[in-house]
Amino acid sequence: MSMRWDVLIVGAGPAGMAAAVAASRGRLRVAVLDDNAAAGGQIWRRGLGETAEPAKQKMLHAFKECGAVLLAGRRVVQAPEPGVLEAWCDETNVLERYHYDRLILATGARERFLPFPGWTLPGVMGAGGLQALVRGGYDVRGKRVVVAGTGPLLMAVAAHLKHDGAKVVAICEQASMARMLPFAAQLAKKPSKILQAVALGANLRGVSYKTGCWPVAAIGNGRLQHVELTDGRRRWTEQCDLLACGFHLVPNLELPLLFGCRVENDAVAVNAMQQTSVAGVYCAGEPTGIAGVDAALLQGEIAGLAAAGNTGGAEKLVARSKAERAFGEAMTSAFRLRDEVLRLCDANTIVCRCEDVSYGSLKALADEKNNWTDAKLLTRCGMGPCQGRVCGPAVEALFGWKNASVRPPVFPVPIAAFITEPQSEFDNQQALQEMQ
Amino acid sequence: MPESRLITVQVNGKAVSVPAGSMVSAAMLKAGDLCRVSVTGEPRSALCGMGICFECRAVINGVAHSRSCQVACREGMTVETQR
């Protein structure tokens, strides 16, 4: 009766799916939890009527065939004891309990948002955010869009938006061309990535891609109407309906921290087998350092093989994985934030969108050498429903404040979650039968 | 975007039709309505599109603080700005 998963994976993006496929080769009981409705993660989020790219199709097919059980629509909220985690299922309104031998955390990344005057106006969205909304059915045909911020995501998003019928006014990349050149040299070593870049370039013919350029203000009456941009020398205004703005990615570290995994240099510390500092807990993909989809697939496969006891198989992939890691480091360096984008706020600019905490009130605390815990207690910054997922990376960039702790529940859940006993083995069995 | 079956939801009392499979956030954006009003009264709409920022919270079928970017539209659903 009692159900224990040999390998439990959190996250059904590229890393989690690769881990599931690899672990399932060992005839183990493997399950994958994900908070989204379908597998694919953010980068492979499915769009309405969209044909999946070949790499995604191949992995989705392998994942479906591998025998691992996908438990979608589940948010992991706490880990009451080693070998046990609890997840909230929105559809059934039930807190579910899962037992596991080995755990693989493949929690992915999110966009980094930086505050600037007007960034809370409706019409200002994340770059990946707007892409996700379009994939969720938002019709952008005929909309004028400025894509701004930093990172390779900007070009990919702009190409998708253009394909979906939006008028992309400009892509503004804050990094200078000089900073990006070493990254371009890394790209040149990888034929598959060159092909991706060329394809992107072709889709973006006619769209202006400005480097060393960033937004200084979003302007509008109740909703976005203009964005003010600068290249550091002059300022100009573009009329637009939407501003898609993100500043590269930050790893989702909440769950690794909850499980007690050691974090170094803003990433989960792992060995060559993707093993974290906690016995039996592995981590793969962006949480170990932002390096993109190819790194995530390799790390996921390594983690899956290692968790299934096939270290020999995993070792064969380590050299390629290290090369992808170097690619990630070059990318991080290329898109490092310039100081100017950390000085965009005025005193009234909202930093914490959940609690409407202004830059001025936080700056005053930072000047008095307070840390983020002090700021939370004094201003409620980071205490709203997003639990600092948006303002946390922002205040780290602005004031150097690091999130020191993660406490359960790591995601807001209804109080009902804690009134009744979590459901466990029986329901897992039922889920398994439903899948078969 | 290829043609697909449309479904109709009520956004603040207005009928809005979106392709089947669309998220509630898509219907709210199409309607041009706010998702929510912030604690100091600012207008807000979707930001992250992936369920982590909570800016797209709305009242969906009477359930307050539902993340509209994570809930698929169903025929006849009622959606209201979260105030």
Interface residues (C-beta under 8 A of the other chain):
Chain A: D35 N36 A37 Q42 R45 L48 G49 D90 R110 E111 F113 T120 L121 P122 G123 V124 M125 G126 G128 G129 L130 Q131 A132 L133 G136 G137 Y138 D139 R141 D164 G165 G222 R223 I350 R353 C354 E355 D356 G384 P385 C386 R389 V390 P412
Chain B: M1 P2 S4 V18 P19 G21 S22 M23 S25 A26 A27 L29 K30 L34 C35 S38 V39 T40 E42 P43 R44 S45 A46 L47 C48 G49 M50 G51 I52 C53 F54 E55 R57 H65 C69 Q70 A72 C73
